[in-house]
Amino acid sequence: MSTETIPAFPLQWPAGWKRTPLSSRTRARFGKASSGYGGYTSRGELTVAQATDRVLGELRRMGVHDFDLVISSNLQLRLDGLPRSGQRDPEDPGVAVYWRDSSQDGWPMRCMAVDRYDRVADNLAAIAATLDAMRAIERHGGAEVLNRAFTGFAALPGAGGTEHWSDVLEVDERASREEIEAAYRRLRSQHHPDRGGDADEFHRITKAYEEACSA
């Protein structure tokens, strides 16, 4: 049933990103109004589901598939792995969104995280608004500027030395594309951060898959 949930897992905050002190978090002015993400409306606060839809919509416009992204927070999850609406905001309302950018060579892993506001929904909406603003750069002919800007949102790799992608994906280096894809999907599902997996291991697997695709 759609009301079923799976347990929440701790927020996977990206390495190297500063946290907003609890005393500095504020109430945002994001509302339900469809005309602009920042518009205030008296018709009620934005829900987690509505804010999630905004993030998904922005990433879809960037060519990112839903199965190539992770929304990490301290909320319980729906069975599809997205945060469930209608629950009390956790003490730490921060949100981190990870996605794989298939529009770039090597399919780099990107991330964006916001914890400025005291509600998960508003932090999600802030990420959506930021993505929308950055896409506007491309619409105005600044594709290279956008690409350079997004390099700052590259997910940091996990610790460890150089290793061959075939060892990480547990396949022979002469494996077919179908075998590599199957191994990647299996390991990605197994180590998905929002299913209890380790974020560093998840990034390690994604990096290996990127290397396999460009080999």
C-alpha positions in Angstrom: 0.0 0.0 0.0 1.1 3.6 -0.6 1.0 4.3 3.1 3.7 1.8 3.9 7.1 3.1 4.8 10.6 1.9 5.4 12.7 3.2 8.4 14.5 6.4 8.2 18.3 6.3 7.9 20.6 9.1 9.1 21.1 12.0 6.8 24.2 11.5 4.6 25.7 15.0 4.6 28.3 15.5 1.9 31.9 15.6 3.1 33.4 19.1 3.2 30.1 20.9 3.3 29.6 23.3 6.2 26.6 22.8 8.5 24.3 25.6 9.6 24.3 26.0 13.4 20.9 25.2 15.0 20.6 28.8 16.3 21.0 30.2 12.8 18.3 28.2 11.1 15.2 30.2 10.1 11.7 29.7 8.9 11.5 30.0 5.1 9.0 31.8 3.0 8.4 29.0 0.5 4.7 28.3 0.0 2.4 26.3 -2.1 2.0 28.9 -4.8 3.0 27.6 -8.2 4.3 31.0 -9.4 7.9 30.9 -8.2 9.5 28.9 -5.5 10.1 31.8 -3.2 6.7 33.3 -3.2 4.9 33.6 0.2 1.3 32.4 0.3 -1.3 32.3 3.1 -2.7 29.0 1.7 -0.5 26.9 3.9 3.1 25.7 4.2 4.7 23.6 1.5 4.6 19.8 2.2 7.5 17.4 1.9 5.8 15.7 -1.1 5.3 19.0 -2.9 8.9 20.0 -2.3 10.1 16.6 -3.4 8.2 16.9 -6.6 9.9 20.3 -7.3 13.4 18.7 -6.9 12.4 15.8 -9.1 11.0 18.1 -11.7 14.2 20.3 -11.8 16.4 17.2 -12.1 14.2 15.7 -14.8 14.6 18.9 -16.8 18.3 18.4 -16.5 17.9 14.9 -18.0 18.4 13.1 -14.7 16.4 9.9 -14.2 14.6 9.3 -10.9 16.6 6.1 -10.4 19.9 8.1 -10.7 19.2 10.3 -7.7 19.0 10.0 -3.9 17.3 12.4 -1.6 18.8 11.9 1.9 17.2 13.2 5.1 16.3 12.1 8.6 12.7 11.4 7.5 11.1 8.0 7.1 10.9 6.9 3.5 8.2 5.7 1.2 8.6 2.3 -0.5 10.0 4.1 -3.5 12.9 5.5 -1.4 11.6 9.1 -1.3 10.9 11.0 1.9 7.4 10.5 3.3 5.2 13.5 3.8 3.0 14.2 6.9 5.6 13.5 9.6 7.1 15.7 12.3 10.3 17.5 11.2 13.4 15.9 12.7 15.8 17.8 15.0 18.2 18.0 12.0 16.0 19.1 9.0 19.0 19.1 6.6 18.6 17.5 3.1 21.2 16.3 0.7 20.4 15.4 -2.9 22.8 13.2 -4.9 22.5 12.6 -8.6 24.4 11.1 -11.5 24.8 13.6 -14.4 24.5 11.5 -17.6 24.9 14.6 -19.8 28.6 14.9 -18.9 31.4 12.6 -20.0 32.0 10.0 -17.3 28.6 10.5 -15.7 30.0 12.4 -12.7 28.2 12.3 -9.3 26.8 15.6 -8.1 25.4 16.7 -4.8 23.6 19.7 -3.3 22.8 20.1 0.4 20.8 22.7 2.3 20.1 23.0 6.1 19.5 26.7 6.4 15.8 26.3 7.2 14.0 24.6 10.1 11.8 22.4 7.9 12.8 19.6 5.6 10.2 20.7 3.0 11.8 24.2 2.9 15.3 22.9 2.5 14.1 20.7 -0.3 12.4 23.7 -1.9 15.6 25.7 -1.6 17.5 23.0 -3.5 14.8 23.0 -6.2 15.0 26.8 -6.5 18.8 26.7 -6.7 18.6 24.1 -9.5 16.1 26.2 -11.3 18.3 29.3 -11.1 21.3 27.4 -12.3 19.4 26.1 -15.3 18.5 29.6 -16.2 22.2 30.2 -16.8 22.1 27.6 -19.5 18.9 29.0 -21.0 20.7 32.3 -21.5 23.6 30.7 -23.3 25.9 30.0 -20.4 26.2 26.3 -20.8 30.0 26.3 -20.0 29.4 28.6 -17.1 26.8 26.2 -15.8 29.1 23.2 -16.2 31.9 25.0 -14.4 29.5 26.0 -11.6 28.4 22.4 -11.2 32.0 21.2 -10.7 31.6 22.7 -7.3 28.8 20.3 -6.5 30.8 17.1 -7.3 30.3 14.5 -4.7 33.6 13.8 -3.0 35.0 10.3 -3.5 35.5 8.0 -0.6 38.9 7.3 1.0 41.2 4.7 -0.4 43.8 4.2 -3.1 43.5 3.7 -6.8 41.6 0.5 -7.8 40.4 -0.9 -11.0 36.7 -0.6 -11.7 36.3 -4.3 -12.4 37.4 -5.1 -8.8 34.9 -2.7 -7.4 32.0 -3.9 -9.6 33.1 -7.6 -9.0 33.2 -8.4 -12.7 35.9 -9.4 -15.2 37.4 -6.4 -17.0 36.4 -8.1 -20.3 32.7 -8.2 -19.1 30.0 -7.1 -21.5 28.2 -3.8 -21.1 25.1 -5.7 -20.0 27.1 -7.6 -17.3 28.6 -4.3 -16.1 25.2 -2.7 -16.0 23.7 -5.6 -14.0 26.6 -5.6 -11.5 26.3 -1.8 -11.0 22.5 -2.0 -10.4 22.9 -4.8 -7.9 25.6 -3.1 -5.9 23.9 0.3 -6.2 20.8 -1.1 -4.7 22.7 -3.0 -2.0 24.7 0.1 -0.9 22.0 2.8 -1.5 22.4 5.4 1.4 18.7 5.7 2.0 18.5 1.9 2.4 21.1 1.8 5.1 24.1 1.7 2.8 27.3 3.7 3.3 27.5 6.9 1.2 31.3 6.5 0.6 30.8 3.0 -0.7 27.9 4.2 -2.9 30.1 6.8 -4.4 32.9 4.3 -4.9 30.6 2.0 -6.9 29.3 4.9 -9.0 32.8 6.1 -9.7 33.8 2.6 -10.8 30.8 2.4 -13.1 31.7 5.8 -14.6 35.2 4.5 -15.3 33.8 1.3 -16.9 31.6 3.3 -19.2 34.5 5.5 -20.4 37.0 2.6 -20.7 
